[in-house]
Amino acid sequence: MAFFDAAAMMKGLRGAYASGKTRSYEWRVSQLKALLKLMSFHEKEIVDALRSDLSKPELESFLQEIALLKESCGLALKELHRWMAPEKVKTMMTTFPSSAEIVPEPLGVVLVISAWNYPFLLSLDPVIGAIAAGNAVVLKPSEISPATSSVLAKLLGQYMDCSAVKVIEGAVPETTALLEQKWDKIFYTGNGKVARIVSAAAAKHLTPLVLELGGKSPVIVDSNVDLKVAARRIIAGKWGCNNGQACVSPDYAITTKEFAPDLIDTLRSELEKFYGKDPLKSNDLSRIVNSNHFNRLSKLLDDDKISGKIIHGGQKDIANLKIAPTILLDVPEDSLIMEEEIFGPLLPILTVNNVEDSFNIIKSKDKPLAAYLFTNNKKLKENFIRNISAGGLVINDTTMHLAVPTLPFGGVGESGMGAYHGKFSFDAFSHKKAVLLRSFAGDLSSRYPPYTPKKLNLLKALVNGSLFGILRALLGWHD
Amino acid sequence: MEESPGLARNLAELRQTFRSGKTRGLEWRKAQLRAILKLLDENEDSIFDALQQDLGKHPVEAYRDEVGVLKKSATYALASVEKWMAPKKGQIPLLFFPARAEVLPEPLGLVLILASWNFPISLALDPVIGAISAGNTVVLKPSELSPASSSFLANTVPRYLDSAALKVIEGGHDAAEQLLQQKWDKIFFTGSSRVGRIIMAAAANHLTPVTLELGGKCPTILDSLSISDLEVAIKRIVGGKWGLCSGQACIGIDYVLVEEKFASILVELLKKCIKAFFGDSMPNLKNLCRIVSKSHFDRVSNLLGDPRVAASIVHGGSWDEQNLMIEPTILLDPPLDADIMSEEIFGPLLPIITLNKIEESIEFINLRPKPLAIHAFTKNERFKKKLLSETSSGSITFNDAIVQFVADSLPFGGVGESGIGRYHGKYSFDTFSHEKAVLQRSFYLDLEPRYPPWNDFKLDFIKLAYKFDYLGLLLLLSGLRRIFKRSN
């Protein structure tokens, strides 16, 4: 029983949508421009909220949240006309004469449920897609990042058309109330457990979904690589992304027994360059979001099965919810840290005899959101691309595929369903309606009863595309 | 519920086959598609027999809607699968240089296809064509309401297709329930919205993506037309209603919307056409499918049970319970709150709803759940545009009915209550694929400013980079930008 009337809110939104206003190009552009304005004028407020929620370094806030959003908005504004245009398609002999096209249309009223780790980005990026596609949208930011949630509610309330774009803050009761309504699409970013709850609610109304989840994204490190660059890119993707609290962070690493010492040494020296000798004091690392997650991560480190396996880091500052970049070596497969997505600054390194053996380890687990490989070996690259299934793959880097708008961003299996970014965001919130325009001329009698063997022959000839067969059938034809 | 050990064994075998990588090769996929074509070629008569038994379907209908559709589909897939399997290159901003981005389609794994009974062969094998071209292993469960077709598929498919990769599992409710408890990489379902919800709820437990091809009340709008156009329109409406499995089709015409003043001529022309196509009275009806089962027969005939509905019958209304035949029936303005106007009819009853002006059809349609298809017979360009932009449906066809089904370049699927996802042509391949993003980078040109420790220089760099302000970047890197900034 939430304090807000979800049904009344829906009624209002459906009225706004039915008025047709969100469908117009002008409305969509005005809303996208309003988002750009809001981001430009309130950058400091946003950065402050992210620091409050996550102690997120300013550069990460700028680089990984604000800049990406501005890009996304800018791209939508630039391409919107093209995205909204019908797509003509070829028609075939069987429907001659005709013309056909695919027309994108909004789904209606959609719900975006966001996450706490990139609370600004993961709220507004889907909203950009929803608005570009012409929908009315409700955004439910995560209550675990309350400062950002509050800033979003305030700023969107100020800048956006509130009859069609709403922010509902709250926790489980509010989310439950929202999920009881009938939405035309639900876009959820988060974990598999809650995703199942969202899916079950959606099933009641046949509501289609995009689920952006996570998993254990592995990084394989081969030996003949530029180790310094590889190490820096791994560090940037792990600790440089909200201190490992990112769905695409490398979760664990795999390398050969032979190469592991070199990898570890380089990681340690680069880590020191990035974060200093006492990383708990560095301003360039996010903290752990709250004590729940801090305790969760502590438990992973306290697991008996991994005692003695911590080879770097492990320091904790419970008062400030900070955990230092930590590396573990050869933890057992059945340890807690290898069972679930870590979502924190702990990097287990598993070693194998041959680098190819790493594929079996990865395949024995659920399909992750991302998988990474550092190598110069062409065959290994090809093998990896062909045989490792994940939402997305990156070779010789980490996480960068997020920033390429021509690549769909989404999971598969346990890591999610659907995709977005760039035009994929517009598509995710659209229905692509098939339109066939026929003429009254060229009516083929063989379509209709009474059915005769001759009609059957003509149909067969048409299907087989045999011109000769068609002629023969037509000539033998008596109406 | 006790799971049958046979099921567990079958699934283990299918997963093992997938893991072996056999289904990923182009040659294997093409061989399976050729096998489907061979199956259709060599068993045409048996297929006609099965459909005759299950639905009283005439061979011409059977060819047009099932065999022919499948042949086209398999041939198109065979010619295109190599192209479909190829990675698609994506453009990358210069900032990422050197890099390569592409999207690579890959199979999902083990998929479940649940077919319907009204086009029991094509609605089973058409999704299979998609699943196989995409490189998956498949369990196909035909509908138990079309037992002859189900049996045909169970007996014949293993003789042509690789049974280590594709299995047909027959059965009813219990079999379906057992199957739904398993973890699939995709579920493809054709059927009613009611069952669609059950499927989706089961899929939710495993986060299994679904394609649901459902139905709804597909409206047909008939605007005023010239006599010659009207004659063609009538044929297409009659063909699109009763010529398609006697109204038991998801994209079949459910009801017609027409201006009041044309109602009586419409009824007259429909009557004439029905007579020409199907014969003039109950015992002499030809070229018409029967109702699939007693329970559906009861469901449809009960729609006429409401006395207000019965009173609106202007043609037909009789039935032969023993042979499960219902006469083509036309109703004029049955009450809108009767079941016949709130539920999908899926039978040979055609309500005609009259309006003052044809433009009112837009509001009429929008008050109801989004249908799978809208058919609009009109030559008024302005009205066409309005319909197109103000209504929502899986598809919309102007001046014809049903035929969009065979347009392979058009996606076939619903929206809202009429379904999730789409297939046909390349969309079939896509619906059973995961589009994997692949980004390849090089070790060269590693950009320092990506990494902490952070400072103003790096912040400047990144701000410029995000605007793709390459000149600004050059200036910054060469130290000149700072000079310009300071001097301003």
Interface residues (C-beta under 8 A of the other chain):
Chain A: A18 G20 R23 P57 E58 L59 F62 L63 A67 K70 E71 V89 K90 T91 M92 T94 T95 S98 A100 I102 V103 E105 L107 G108 D184 G192 A195 R196 S199 A200 A202 A203 K204 L206 P208 L211 L213 V225 D226 V229 A230 R232 R233 I235 A236 G240 K273 F274 Y275 G276 S282 D284 N376 K381 I385 R386 N387 S389 A390 G391 G392 L393 V394 I395 N396 D397 M400 H401 A403 V404 T406 L407 P408 F409 V412 G413 E414 G416 M417 G418 A419 H431 K432 K433 A434 V435 L436 L437 R438 S439 F440 D443 S446 R447 Y448 P449 P450 Y451 T452 K455 L456 L459 K460 L462 V463 N464
Chain B: G21 R24 H58 P59 V60 E61 Y63 R64 G68 K71 K72 G90 Q91 I92 P93 F96 A99 A101 V103 L104 E106 L108 G109 D185 S193 G196 R197 M200 A201 A203 A204 N205 L207 P209 L212 L214 S228 D229 V232 A233 K235 R236 V238 G239 G243 A276 F277 F278 K286 N287 L288 N366 L388 S389 E390 S392 S393 G394 S395 I396 T397 F398 N399 D400 V403 Q404 V406 A407 D408 S409 L410 P411 F412 V415 G416 E417 G419 I420 G421 R422 H434 E435 K436 A437 V438 L439 Q440 R441 S442 F443 D446 R450 Y451 P452 P453 W454 K458 L459 I462 K463 Y466
